[in-house]
Amino acid sequence: MVHRGPGYYTAHSGYYEWYTPSWVIEKCRIVMGSIDLDPFSCEEANRIVNAKQYYDVNHDALFGDWDQVGTMFANPPYANTIINQCCYKITEQYVRQRFDVGMVLVNNATETSWFHELMSFSTHMVVFRRRLSFTNPLIEKPKPNTRGQILFLMNRHDKYPSCQDMYLRLLEQFGSHGQVVRLYDCDCDNNW
């Protein structure tokens, strides 16, 4: 059951459950090969994401280390009161090697510290050309999204394909939906 009130998810409507469009999830799964963990989720959302494992309000991802996995997808809550905690937790867990490759979908909020935190640990990003339409099981016709979105990719080079290969995968899946950007050059492309 979806509850109103304090929780992971929020928007101007006051509802706290907003789900990633299934086409975005499927493209992320193709890029990474699988989705092992969705750290900011619920049973209903996982019907779309179909992660092997997910954390919800009963297993709060903000506390403790995550189980070690290969791939992670996150669409963290966008509420100002919590998104910074979620994004810093994602980068902390990446540094602690709790996942090898991850994709994080967030609002295009370039003026925030959490946005720059994610960008500093990411190898690529997709800047969507159009605002995404998130879904909510309690709202038949949600209001149009008020912000644009960015999808960050964090790639641990020693376990997953080179940055150039990941760029090509992202371009194939998301190139028609926005601009795919490689954030920095590295020598991992010479290791394959």
Backbone as a chain_set.jsonl record, in Angstrom:
{"seq": "MVHRGPGYYTAHSGYYEWYTPSWVIEKCRIVMGSIDLDPFSCEEANRIVNAKQYYDVNHDALFGDWDQVGTMFANPPYANTIINQCCYKITEQYVRQRFDVGMVLVNNATETSWFHELMSFSTHMVVFRRRLSFTNPLIEKPKPNTRGQILFLMNRHDKYPSCQDMYLRLLEQFGSHGQVVRLYDCDCDNNW", "coords": {"N": [[0.838, -1.182, 0.0], [0.486, 2.243, -0.72], [1.586, 5.031, 1.022], [0.74, 8.273, 2.267], [2.692, 10.984, 3.476], [5.569, 11.144, 5.716], [8.405, 9.728, 4.198], [10.378, 7.962, 1.745], [9.877, 9.096, -0.83], [8.812, 11.994, -2.602], [6.951, 14.751, -3.929], [5.639, 17.746, -5.42], [2.965, 17.196, -5.24], [2.462, 15.979, -2.841], [2.407, 13.28, -2.642], [4.237, 10.305, -2.044], [5.382, 8.303, -3.557], [6.98, 7.77, -6.45], [7.581, 6.48, -9.57], [10.123, 5.251, -11.732], [10.03, 5.549, -15.262], [9.332, 2.631, -17.187], [10.714, 2.21, -19.594], [13.105, 3.566, -19.282], [14.303, 2.111, -17.239], [14.667, -0.389, -18.508], [16.527, 0.243, -20.499], [18.69, 1.008, -18.902], [19.222, -1.457, -17.71], [20.109, -2.891, -19.945], [22.46, -1.462, -20.568], [24.052, -1.914, -18.247], [23.897, -4.653, -17.962], [22.56, -5.984, -15.949], [20.415, -5.445, -13.083], [21.295, -5.379, -9.967], [20.84, -4.221, -7.465], [18.543, -1.952, -6.015], [18.578, 0.711, -4.148], [16.766, 2.601, -3.029], [13.779, 2.056, -2.77], [10.692, 0.19, -3.159], [8.267, -2.439, -2.739], [6.3, -2.225, -4.76], [7.545, -0.483, -6.653], [9.659, -2.105, -7.344], [8.507, -3.964, -8.96], [8.64, -2.858, -11.416], [11.378, -2.159, -11.706], [12.635, -4.556, -11.101], [14.864, -5.443, -9.65], [17.411, -7.576, -8.324], [17.677, -7.323, -5.653], [16.359, -5.093, -3.225], [16.126, -2.11, -1.226], [13.982, -0.745, 1.235], [11.661, 1.281, 3.16], [11.682, -0.305, 5.39], [14.173, -1.418, 5.454], [16.397, 0.627, 5.638], [18.311, 2.349, 3.388], [20.03, 4.368, 4.025], [21.397, 3.828, 6.296], [24.183, 2.108, 7.492], [26.316, -0.238, 5.667], [25.745, -1.235, 2.28], [24.758, -4.383, 0.831], [27.265, -6.1, -0.971], [27.398, -5.757, -4.433], [27.244, -6.276, -8.038], [25.945, -4.5, -9.88], [24.059, -1.43, -9.67], [21.088, 0.427, -9.517], [19.642, 3.582, -9.033], [16.972, 5.682, -8.258], [16.782, 8.116, -6.487], [14.907, 9.593, -3.728], [13.465, 12.772, -4.386], [12.966, 14.857, -2.687], [13.883, 17.848, -1.051], [14.698, 17.58, 1.568], [15.933, 15.128, 1.813], [17.318, 14.193, -0.468], [20.003, 14.983, -0.711], [21.258, 13.465, 1.316], [20.842, 10.892, 0.318], [22.265, 10.926, -2.126], [24.893, 11.421, -1.276], [25.223, 9.088, 0.176], [25.166, 7.192, -1.863], [27.565, 7.804, -3.276], [29.391, 7.367, -1.216], [29.056, 4.593, -0.79], [29.91, 3.68, -3.247], [32.625, 4.389, -3.22], [33.381, 2.759, -1.124], [33.287, 0.406, -2.401], [30.91, -1.101, -2.693], [29.335, -1.491, -4.845], [29.946, -2.083, -8.334], [29.326, -0.947, -10.825], [27.101, 1.669, -11.453], [23.951, 3.319, -11.964], [22.387, 6.408, -11.728], [19.507, 8.219, -11.422], [18.501, 11.486, -11.455], [17.115, 14.774, -10.709], [17.894, 17.551, -12.824], [19.801, 19.432, -11.287], [21.905, 21.493, -11.149], [22.904, 23.39, -9.449], [23.249, 22.396, -6.933], [24.98, 20.859, -4.158], [24.909, 18.062, -3.881], [24.445, 17.208, -6.49], [26.852, 17.868, -7.769], [28.511, 16.26, -6.288], [27.694, 13.656, -7.095], [28.356, 13.905, -9.832], [31.118, 14.159, -9.705], [31.992, 11.612, -9.125], [31.229, 10.142, -11.244], [31.517, 8.595, -14.472], [30.216, 9.064, -16.821], [27.362, 10.802, -18.236], [23.891, 11.206, -18.973], [22.07, 13.656, -20.432], [18.857, 14.357, -20.429], [16.71, 15.144, -23.114], [14.041, 15.786, -22.966], [11.696, 16.302, -20.302], [11.206, 13.679, -17.98], [8.403, 11.514, -17.503], [7.254, 10.55, -14.596], [5.62, 7.921, -12.763], [2.77, 7.393, -10.641], [0.998, 5.317, -8.494], [-1.341, 6.224, -7.295], [-2.264, 8.397, -8.608], [-4.059, 9.166, -11.361], [-3.685, 10.871, -13.603], [-0.922, 12.413, -13.463], [0.484, 15.682, -12.786], [2.46, 17.486, -15.215], [5.998, 16.95, -15.191], [8.213, 19.162, -13.514], [10.907, 19.612, -13.751], [14.011, 18.966, -15.512], [15.854, 15.909, -16.198], [18.812, 14.022, -15.315], [20.942, 11.31, -15.977], [23.31, 9.612, -14.29], [26.322, 7.705, -14.693], [28.325, 5.491, -12.983], [31.356, 3.916, -13.13], [33.313, 1.243, -12.363], [36.309, 0.663, -13.529], [38.007, -1.597, -13.548], [36.467, -3.889, -13.38], [34.377, -3.762, -15.123], [33.369, -2.992, -18.537], [35.439, -0.836, -20.597], [35.634, 2.779, -20.436], [35.095, 3.888, -22.936], [33.641, 1.843, -24.169], [31.414, 1.772, -22.466], [30.429, 4.312, -22.969], [29.621, 3.99, -25.643], [27.623, 2.069, -25.291], [25.784, 3.542, -23.747], [25.209, 5.57, -25.587], [23.979, 4.117, -27.634], [21.641, 3.249, -26.334], [20.501, 5.56, -25.163], [20.977, 7.739, -26.799], [19.091, 8.83, -28.605], [17.413, 10.072, -26.896], [18.64, 12.108, -25.572], [21.612, 13.983, -24.695], [24.631, 12.263, -24.566], [27.335, 12.154, -22.446], [30.759, 11.89, -21.932], [32.551, 12.155, -19.047], [35.254, 12.478, -18.329], [38.591, 11.862, -19.517], [40.334, 8.797, -19.507], [42.817, 6.212, -19.052], [41.76, 3.684, -19.274], [40.672, 2.67, -21.583], [42.766, 1.693, -23.028], [43.368, -0.677, -21.885], [41.971, -2.836, -22.779]], "CA": [[0.0, 0.0, 0.0], [1.225, 3.49, -0.8], [1.189, 5.925, 2.106], [1.101, 9.687, 2.225], [3.373, 11.371, 4.699], [7.018, 10.981, 5.682], [8.87, 8.543, 3.505], [11.456, 8.195, 0.81], [9.577, 9.786, -2.068], [7.917, 13.131, -2.493], [6.852, 15.698, -5.035], [4.749, 18.839, -5.052], [1.621, 16.674, -5.023], [2.332, 15.433, -1.501], [2.51, 11.832, -2.697], [5.622, 9.932, -1.781], [5.827, 7.212, -4.4], [7.101, 8.129, -7.863], [8.32, 5.387, -10.167], [10.861, 5.495, -12.971], [9.397, 4.934, -16.439], [9.897, 1.308, -17.456], [11.649, 2.226, -20.727], [14.408, 3.999, -18.751], [14.831, 0.958, -16.501], [15.117, -1.417, -19.452], [17.752, 0.717, -21.14], [19.747, 0.906, -17.877], [19.541, -2.881, -17.571], [20.905, -3.272, -21.113], [23.785, -0.845, -20.428], [24.823, -2.545, -17.171], [23.799, -6.105, -18.034], [21.611, -6.438, -14.929], [20.245, -4.531, -11.947], [21.393, -6.209, -8.762], [20.35, -3.522, -6.274], [17.866, -0.651, -6.055], [18.632, 1.024, -2.719], [15.707, 3.5, -2.559], [12.689, 1.456, -3.511], [9.611, -0.465, -2.429], [7.803, -3.63, -3.471], [5.597, -1.786, -5.971], [8.528, 0.027, -7.615], [10.514, -3.193, -7.819], [7.815, -4.672, -10.041], [9.133, -2.225, -12.642], [12.84, -2.244, -11.749], [12.979, -5.975, -11.081], [16.211, -5.637, -9.108], [17.56, -8.82, -7.561], [17.559, -6.944, -4.252], [16.037, -3.681, -3.039], [15.933, -1.637, 0.133], [12.801, 0.098, 1.366], [11.604, 1.946, 4.46], [11.956, -1.295, 6.434], [15.619, -1.636, 5.41], [16.762, 1.967, 5.201], [19.615, 2.37, 2.709], [20.883, 5.434, 4.554], [22.114, 3.351, 7.474], [25.04, 0.945, 7.302], [26.8, -0.569, 4.326], [24.88, -2.049, 1.426], [25.341, -5.653, 0.403], [28.14, -5.908, -2.128], [26.77, -6.228, -5.673], [27.897, -5.827, -9.266], [25.28, -3.348, -10.486], [23.115, -0.711, -8.831], [20.298, 1.5, -10.119], [18.945, 4.369, -8.017], [16.188, 6.877, -8.508], [16.585, 8.487, -5.089], [13.839, 10.564, -3.495], [13.854, 14.108, -4.837], [12.645, 15.857, -1.664], [15.059, 18.599, -0.593], [15.103, 17.162, 2.907], [16.597, 13.828, 1.851], [18.089, 13.813, -1.658], [21.441, 15.129, -0.475], [21.707, 12.305, 2.09], [20.839, 9.729, -0.57], [23.352, 11.03, -3.108], [26.158, 11.226, -0.572], [25.294, 7.662, 0.52], [25.525, 6.481, -3.099], [28.998, 7.964, -3.545], [30.105, 6.688, -0.135], [29.026, 3.157, -1.036], [30.752, 3.444, -4.418], [34.009, 4.455, -2.736], [33.578, 1.572, -0.276], [33.223, -0.722, -3.332], [29.713, -1.902, -2.451], [28.859, -1.832, -6.182], [30.984, -1.854, -9.338], [28.801, 0.004, -11.803], [25.791, 2.129, -11.015], [23.283, 4.387, -12.694], [21.611, 7.206, -10.784], [18.61, 9.149, -12.098], [18.168, 12.611, -10.58], [16.767, 16.029, -11.368], [18.982, 18.391, -13.297], [19.918, 20.467, -10.256], [23.334, 21.778, -11.208], [23.286, 24.35, -8.413], [23.295, 21.738, -5.63], [26.223, 20.142, -3.829], [24.732, 16.635, -4.126], [24.59, 16.999, -7.928], [28.284, 17.895, -8.067], [29.067, 15.061, -5.664], [27.452, 12.554, -8.028], [29.103, 14.126, -11.066], [32.555, 13.971, -9.481], [32.284, 10.179, -9.058], [30.659, 9.498, -12.426], [32.327, 8.591, -15.686], [29.355, 9.488, -17.924], [26.015, 11.228, -17.883], [22.928, 11.424, -20.046], [21.226, 14.827, -20.174], [17.651, 14.084, -21.198], [16.211, 16.226, -23.962], [12.701, 16.113, -22.472], [11.428, 15.886, -18.93], [10.636, 12.337, -17.859], [7.099, 11.413, -16.837], [7.246, 9.521, -13.57], [4.266, 7.439, -12.501], [2.341, 7.242, -9.259], [-0.183, 4.45, -8.538], [-2.516, 6.892, -6.736], [-2.649, 9.541, -9.434], [-4.328, 8.694, -12.714], [-3.032, 11.792, -14.544], [-0.076, 13.344, -12.712], [0.864, 16.924, -13.445], [3.756, 17.348, -15.904], [7.216, 17.145, -14.408], [8.665, 20.56, -13.56], [12.368, 19.672, -13.888], [14.665, 18.013, -16.39], [16.588, 14.859, -15.488], [20.127, 13.551, -15.744], [21.278, 9.954, -15.566], [24.749, 9.458, -14.096], [26.864, 6.356, -14.701], [29.565, 5.31, -12.226], [31.914, 2.686, -13.698], [34.589, 0.777, -11.813], [36.932, 0.205, -14.773], [38.709, -2.877, -13.486], [35.544, -5.011, -13.412], [33.401, -3.584, -16.19], [33.991, -2.533, -19.787], [36.136, 0.443, -20.615], [34.797, 3.971, -20.524], [34.636, 4.057, -24.319], [32.589, 0.856, -24.395], [30.226, 2.223, -21.743], [29.918, 5.454, -23.724], [28.919, 3.469, -26.815], [26.39, 1.433, -24.802], [24.86, 4.625, -23.396], [24.815, 6.244, -26.82], [23.032, 3.25, -28.333], [20.376, 3.172, -25.604], [19.915, 6.846, -24.771], [21.352, 8.809, -27.721], [17.916, 9.468, -29.206], [16.65, 10.723, -25.827], [19.387, 13.213, -24.993], [23.049, 14.085, -24.938], [25.475, 11.368, -23.775], [28.582, 12.88, -22.196], [31.833, 11.243, -21.188], [32.943, 13.246, -18.155], [36.702, 12.697, -18.317], [39.379, 10.874, -20.246], [41.208, 7.962, -18.679], [43.555, 5.249, -19.878], [41.174, 2.348, -19.206], [40.389, 2.198, -22.932], [43.958, 1.024, -23.538], [43.546, -1.923, -21.155], [41.096, -3.891, -23.309]], "C": [[0.88, 1.241, 0.0], [0.693, 4.438, 0.261], [1.558, 7.359, 1.789], [1.815, 10.003, 3.523], [4.854, 11.125, 4.592], [7.403, 9.665, 5.01], [9.981, 8.905, 2.56], [11.092, 9.175, -0.292], [8.61, 10.932, -1.86], [7.918, 13.926, -3.787], [5.869, 16.764, -4.594], [3.332, 18.365, -4.772], [1.402, 16.222, -3.586], [2.361, 13.921, -1.48], [3.975, 11.432, -2.659], [6.125, 8.766, -2.613], [5.8, 7.66, -5.862], [8.038, 7.135, -8.511], [8.927, 5.783, -11.499], [10.117, 4.852, -14.138], [10.111, 3.632, -16.816], [10.901, 1.326, -18.616], [13.04, 2.67, -20.281], [15.083, 2.833, -18.034], [15.402, -0.077, -17.465], [16.405, -1.01, -20.155], [18.927, 0.67, -20.154], [20.189, -0.549, -17.712], [20.407, -3.355, -18.737], [22.327, -2.721, -20.989], [24.63, -1.601, -19.41], [24.836, -4.072, -17.252], [22.827, -6.693, -17.036], [21.379, -5.28, -13.963], [20.198, -5.405, -10.706], [20.757, -5.546, -7.544], [19.68, -2.213, -6.651], [17.742, -0.21, -4.599], [17.499, 1.905, -2.184], [14.412, 3.112, -3.25], [11.579, 0.983, -2.591], [9.137, -1.636, -3.286], [7.138, -3.241, -4.789], [6.585, -1.311, -7.035], [9.381, -1.105, -8.177], [9.816, -4.082, -8.839], [8.246, -4.116, -11.395], [10.639, -2.444, -12.775], [13.306, -3.694, -11.835], [14.434, -6.196, -10.675], [16.255, -6.951, -8.327], [17.359, -8.561, -6.073], [17.185, -5.467, -4.189], [15.908, -3.377, -1.551], [14.718, -0.707, 0.132], [12.794, 0.733, 2.753], [11.853, 0.986, 5.607], [13.434, -1.668, 6.519], [16.209, -0.367, 4.808], [18.183, 1.999, 4.655], [20.552, 3.426, 3.257], [21.723, 4.985, 5.746], [22.912, 2.094, 7.155], [25.486, 0.766, 5.864], [25.764, -1.404, 3.587], [25.56, -3.384, 1.182], [26.167, -5.394, -0.851], [27.512, -6.554, -3.356], [27.59, -5.754, -6.865], [27.294, -4.539, -9.786], [24.242, -2.753, -9.555], [22.399, 0.328, -9.675], [19.597, 2.245, -8.993], [18.206, 5.527, -8.659], [15.849, 7.375, -7.112], [15.442, 9.472, -4.933], [14.321, 11.981, -3.789], [13.553, 15.202, -3.814], [13.92, 16.533, -1.168], [15.576, 18.113, 0.749], [15.913, 15.877, 2.926], [17.499, 13.531, 0.658], [19.592, 13.954, -1.441], [21.997, 13.948, 0.318], [21.827, 11.064, 1.196], [22.017, 9.764, -1.541], [24.716, 10.861, -2.454], [26.328, 9.76, -0.157], [25.694, 6.843, -0.703], [27.024, 6.591, -3.354], [29.845, 7.299, -2.457], [30.178, 5.187, -0.398], [29.833, 2.778, -2.28], [32.233, 3.43, -4.019], [34.339, 3.223, -1.891], [33.438, 0.272, -1.077], [32.07, -1.668, -3.03], [28.996, -2.216, -3.753], [29.932, -1.421, -7.173], [30.563, -0.869, -10.412], [27.399, 0.38, -11.345], [25.263, 3.23, -11.902], [22.329, 5.082, -11.739], [20.823, 8.259, -11.56], [18.185, 10.232, -11.121], [17.684, 13.799, -11.416], [18.028, 16.759, -11.798], [19.085, 19.601, -12.369], [21.382, 20.863, -10.117], [23.808, 22.733, -10.121], [23.466, 23.706, -7.038], [24.614, 21.001, -5.412], [26.087, 18.655, -4.114], [24.878, 16.304, -5.608], [26.066, 16.935, -8.297], [29.016, 16.722, -7.42], [28.892, 13.861, -6.59], [28.3, 12.695, -9.281], [30.587, 13.846, -10.874], [32.943, 12.495, -9.405], [31.806, 9.429, -10.3], [31.605, 9.59, -13.612], [31.548, 9.142, -16.878], [28.065, 10.076, -17.366], [25.181, 11.353, -19.154], [22.065, 12.602, -19.624], [19.994, 14.653, -21.058], [17.142, 15.334, -21.898], [14.845, 16.707, -23.484], [12.574, 15.649, -21.028], [10.785, 14.503, -18.933], [9.291, 12.408, -17.15], [7.141, 10.237, -15.875], [5.801, 9.119, -13.293], [4.032, 7.313, -11.014], [1.061, 6.42, -9.269], [-1.452, 5.113, -8.012], [-3.031, 8.043, -7.595], [-2.829, 9.061, -10.868], [-3.629, 9.552, -13.762], [-2.186, 12.775, -13.748], [0.215, 14.605, -13.517], [2.205, 16.72, -14.145], [4.922, 17.645, -14.964], [7.718, 18.582, -14.58], [10.164, 20.717, -13.759], [12.843, 18.68, -14.946], [15.455, 17.01, -15.571], [17.931, 14.571, -16.144], [20.326, 12.149, -15.185], [22.794, 9.859, -15.483], [25.129, 7.983, -14.158], [28.198, 6.371, -13.967], [30.118, 3.947, -12.629], [33.266, 2.375, -13.075], [35.308, 0.036, -12.94], [37.535, -1.191, -14.701], [37.775, -4.079, -13.58], [34.553, -4.944, -14.557], [34.074, -2.998, -17.416], [34.584, -1.13, -19.669], [35.15, 1.594, -20.732], [34.275, 4.19, -21.941], [33.518, 3.077, -24.641], [31.302, 1.273, -23.692], [29.599, 3.428, -22.438], [29.1, 4.966, -24.925], [27.613, 2.779, -26.425], [25.341, 2.494, -24.457], [24.333, 5.319, -24.642], [23.772, 5.413, -27.576], [21.659, 3.262, -27.653], [19.701, 4.533, -25.404], [20.188, 7.987, -25.751], [20.176, 9.522, -28.355], [17.074, 10.22, -28.177], [17.378, 11.911, -25.205], [20.86, 13.149, -25.345], [23.806, 13.147, -24.006], [26.846, 12.012, -23.674], [29.549, 11.996, -21.424], [32.49, 12.342, -20.36], [34.44, 13.478, -18.067], [37.384, 11.605, -19.115], [40.225, 10.079, -19.265], [41.874, 6.931, -19.584], [42.946, 3.857, -19.862], [40.868, 1.797, -20.598], [41.57, 1.44, -23.534], [44.183, -0.351, -22.888], [42.737, -3.078, -21.724], [41.607, -4.415, -24.622]], "O": [[1.917, 1.268, 0.664], [-0.518, 4.624, 0.383], [2.561, 7.626, 1.127], [1.572, 9.366, 4.548], [5.363, 10.916, 3.491], [6.784, 8.627, 5.244], [10.473, 10.033, 2.571], [11.917, 10.012, -0.66], [7.697, 10.847, -1.038], [8.803, 13.769, -4.628], [5.322, 16.684, -3.494], [2.567, 19.078, -4.122], [0.256, 16.095, -3.155], [2.34, 13.324, -0.403], [4.84, 12.136, -3.18], [7.232, 8.287, -2.369], [4.735, 7.897, -6.433], [9.169, 6.959, -8.057], [8.343, 6.534, -12.281], [9.626, 3.73, -14.014], [11.338, 3.549, -16.769], [11.845, 0.536, -18.619], [14.043, 2.212, -20.829], [16.279, 2.597, -18.201], [16.504, -0.583, -17.254], [17.28, -1.847, -20.377], [20.043, 0.325, -20.544], [21.38, -0.836, -17.59], [21.338, -4.136, -18.539], [23.293, -3.43, -21.272], [25.795, -1.899, -19.672], [25.708, -4.711, -16.662], [22.315, -7.792, -17.248], [22.067, -4.262, -14.024], [19.205, -6.078, -10.431], [20.199, -6.23, -6.685], [20.177, -1.462, -7.49], [16.876, -0.714, -3.883], [17.296, 1.945, -0.971], [13.994, 3.764, -4.207], [11.533, 1.327, -1.41], [9.567, -1.791, -4.429], [7.391, -3.866, -5.819], [6.471, -1.698, -8.198], [9.78, -1.071, -9.341], [10.472, -4.874, -9.516], [8.218, -4.826, -12.4], [11.12, -2.864, -13.828], [14.253, -4.013, -12.553], [15.144, -7.013, -11.262], [15.256, -7.375, -7.747], [16.933, -9.441, -5.326], [17.646, -4.676, -5.011], [15.623, -4.255, -0.736], [14.464, 0.014, -0.833], [13.812, 0.724, 3.444], [12.203, 1.425, 6.703], [13.891, -2.177, 7.543], [16.483, -0.305, 3.61], [19.141, 1.711, 5.372], [21.751, 3.387, 2.983], [22.65, 5.683, 6.156], [22.373, 1.13, 6.61], [25.089, 1.512, 4.97], [25.012, -2.172, 4.188], [26.778, -3.508, 1.309], [25.804, -4.567, -1.686], [27.144, -7.729, -3.34], [28.505, -4.943, -6.726], [28.014, -3.591, -10.099], [23.623, -3.457, -8.757], [23.03, 1.033, -10.462], [19.024, 1.624, -8.098], [18.749, 6.253, -9.491], [14.765, 7.1, -6.599], [15.048, 10.121, -5.901], [15.455, 12.337, -3.473], [13.86, 16.368, -4.061], [14.919, 15.865, -0.898], [16.769, 18.224, 1.032], [16.524, 15.554, 3.944], [18.381, 12.679, 0.771], [20.369, 13.137, -1.934], [23.095, 13.475, 0.024], [22.781, 10.294, 1.305], [22.685, 8.752, -1.752], [25.601, 10.222, -3.023], [27.447, 9.248, -0.139], [26.477, 5.901, -0.587], [27.684, 5.586, -3.619], [30.898, 6.732, -2.749], [31.238, 4.578, -0.247], [30.377, 1.676, -2.355], [32.99, 2.556, -4.441], [35.457, 2.71, -1.945], [33.465, -0.821, -0.511], [32.224, -2.888, -3.101], [28.141, -3.101, -3.789], [30.732, -0.527, -6.9], [31.366, -0.048, -10.856], [26.618, -0.467, -10.911], [26.025, 3.979, -12.514], [21.558, 4.434, -11.031], [21.4, 9.085, -12.267], [17.583, 9.944, -10.087], [17.82, 13.827, -12.639], [19.093, 16.597, -11.202], [18.519, 20.658, -12.644], [22.015, 20.599, -9.095], [25.012, 22.863, -9.904], [23.802, 24.397, -6.075], [25.272, 20.578, -6.362], [27.055, 18.031, -4.549], [25.38, 15.235, -5.953], [26.485, 16.054, -9.048], [30.023, 16.248, -7.945], [29.849, 13.128, -6.839], [28.897, 11.723, -9.744], [31.244, 13.347, -11.787], [34.111, 12.16, -9.602], [31.967, 8.212, -10.391], [32.386, 10.533, -13.737], [32.144, 9.632, -17.837], [27.72, 9.882, -16.201], [25.7, 11.575, -20.248], [21.407, 12.557, -18.585], [20.072, 14.785, -22.28], [17.148, 16.431, -21.339], [14.529, 17.893, -23.583], [13.259, 14.723, -20.594], [9.938, 14.195, -19.772], [9.076, 13.267, -16.295], [7.072, 9.079, -16.285], [4.873, 9.883, -13.557], [4.966, 7.149, -10.229], [0.118, 6.775, -9.976], [-2.547, 4.608, -8.261], [-4.102, 8.593, -7.337], [-1.88, 8.609, -11.509], [-3.043, 9.022, -14.706], [-2.662, 13.853, -13.39], [0.195, 14.601, -14.748], [3.001, 15.88, -13.725], [4.826, 18.482, -14.067], [7.649, 19.141, -15.674], [10.65, 21.837, -13.92], [12.172, 17.69, -15.237], [15.702, 17.229, -14.385], [18.154, 14.83, -17.327], [19.926, 11.85, -14.06], [23.485, 10.009, -16.491], [24.364, 7.116, -13.734], [29.087, 7.161, -14.285], [29.433, 2.933, -12.488], [34.23, 3.124, -13.228], [34.949, -1.095, -13.266], [37.567, -1.897, -15.709], [38.24, -5.19, -13.836], [33.953, -5.955, -14.923], [35.221, -2.556, -17.347], [34.261, -0.364, -18.762], [33.986, 1.404, -21.083], [33.14, 4.629, -22.125], [32.551, 3.437, -25.313], [30.217, 1.144, -24.258], [28.375, 3.551, -22.488], [28.011, 5.478, -25.186], [26.615, 2.886, -27.137], [24.172, 2.371, -24.822], [23.143, 5.62, -24.736], [22.797, 5.957, -28.095], [20.631, 3.283, -28.331], [18.477, 4.641, -25.469], [19.683, 9.093, -25.557], [20.262, 10.721, -28.62], [16.132, 10.924, -28.539], [16.8, 12.642, -24.401], [21.286, 12.359, -26.187], [23.645, 13.222, -22.788], [27.449, 12.374, -24.684], [29.198, 11.426, -20.391], [32.936, 13.349, -20.909], [34.86, 14.592, -17.755], [36.805, 10.545, -19.356], [40.765, 10.631, -18.306], [41.519, 6.805, -20.756], [43.555, 2.924, -20.386], [40.811, 0.58, -20.776], [41.392, 0.636, -24.448], [45.077, -1.095, -23.292], [42.809, -4.191, -21.205], [40.996, -5.306, -25.211]]}, "num_chains": 1, "name": "protein.A"}
